[in-house]
Amino acid sequence: MRGRNKPIVRANAIHHVYQNTRNGYLIFYSVKDYLILFSVISVFARRYGVQILGISLMPDHIHLLVYVRDVDSFRAFMREYTKVFTYLWNRHYRRTGPMFNTPFGCAPKLAHKRIRSAIAYVYNNPVEGRLASQVEEDRWNFLAYANKKSPFSEKLRIDRARWELRKAFNTVKACRKEGRWLDYTEIDKATKNLSLREIQQFIDYVIRKYNCIDYPATTSYYESYGKMVIVLNANTGSEYDIEEDTFGKDYRCYKTMIRELCFAKGYGSMERVLNLPEADRRRLGQMLMRETGANEKEVAKLLRL
């Protein structure tokens, strides 16, 4: 980001919001991290009346496309969701301290052309990061949910689902109805006895229940969802107002390293890895560079060195 001044926010305008992490550390080590952040964002967006046109969750940073009606409400939304998610994440991974750089990056988009470019930029982040080949193929930019209920799992009839899956759905439904975000304990408990197929259905269900993205508002800049997808796949957009040094980097290495640690090396979870002494994590980092081809910076970001 350019400078460290308080970001400019305008009432009644669309803004591209960008948050990166301190030291470039990763945010997302598991699906649970994504789901919890998405639920937290959605709860506070509704609570503060913030209209969301787009979200893209990248391994080490976050993009939001937001229509700001009231500046104070928007700042409260940013403050509260960041605080709550950092607390939940730190408690789970047994870490302390702030997660994100402050202030967040924020750029008003006033002209129609600039808004379309920002939409393309936000939704294309996973494509530019080589996490997907088409803009609608990435789960964590949530675009596929604009016209499909369960784009990444098998079609489900809840009345025919196993009791364990219906119970998991009821947990999500109750939290959403009460205006509460999900936490790690609830997700662990809900998915404990689910199959891999059912877990995929559970993930789609969580996103569908909490989803706060105003897709009609977003697609209105392209006439229809179909036309928007065609345009987004043809043009990645551009961003001159927020300086980002991560656009276009290959993020596949983090999935590879997490699989290597959790499965091939038998650690089971990144919570266990991140709580190893730093000397042990450095030894793991040397192993990862040898066996996966990751570079020193990528290893440091993953292992929080």
C-alpha positions, 0 to 999 in steps of 0.5 A: 500500500502507498503510505500509512495514512488513513484511507480515503473513504467516500459516502455513496461510492463503490470502493476496492478494499485490500488487506494484506498481512503483517510480514506477508504471513498466510491467513488460510491454512484450511477450509475452516479458516475460509469459512470462518472469515466468510461468516464473520464478514457476512455477519458484520456486513449485515449488521452495519448495512454494508453492501458487498459486491465482491469478495476474493480470499487469497492465501495471504490477503483479502479483497473486498468490493464494497458500496459505502453508504455511510463512512462511519458504518463502513469503518466500524464494519472493517474494524469489527470483522478484522478484530473478531476474525483475528481473535478467533484465528489467534485462539485456534492457532495459539498465536498473538498480535495483529494479523493485518497491516494497518491501515487497510488499502481502500480506493473509491471507484467513481467512474463506470469504467473504473468500477468494471475494472475493479470488479474484474481485478478482484474476481480474477485474483485467483486466476492470476494466482494460478489457483484457477484457470477460469474466474468462476472455478475458484470457490473463494472468490464466490462467483460461482454461487451467483447462479448455483446453490452448490457449485462445488459439490453433489446436488443434495436433497436434505430430506434424504441426507444422513442424520449427521449431515442434517445435524451439521446443517442445523448448526449452521442454520441456527448460527446464521439465524441468530446473527452469529459467525461460525467458530472452529469448535462448531465446524469441527463438531459439525463435520466430525462424522461426515464423509469427504463428499458430505464435507463438500456439501457442508462447505457449499451450504455454509457459503449459501446460508451466510452469503452476503454478496449482492450479485444483482448489483455486481452483474448490473455493470455487465447486463447479465451474469453470463456476459459478466463471466465472459468479460471477466475471463477476457480481461483481468482488470487493473488497479492503480490506486492500491499498490499490491505486490502479490498480483500475478504470483503463483500461489499453488506452492502453498497447497503443495507445502501444506499437503506435504506437511499434513499428509506426507510427513504425517503432521495432520494439521497446520495447527500442529506445525505452527506450534512447533519451536521455531528451530523445528519449523526452520528445519521443516522449511529446509525440507520443503525447499528441497522437496517441493521447490518452494523458495525461502520467502514462500516457506517463511510466509507459510511457516511464519518465520 
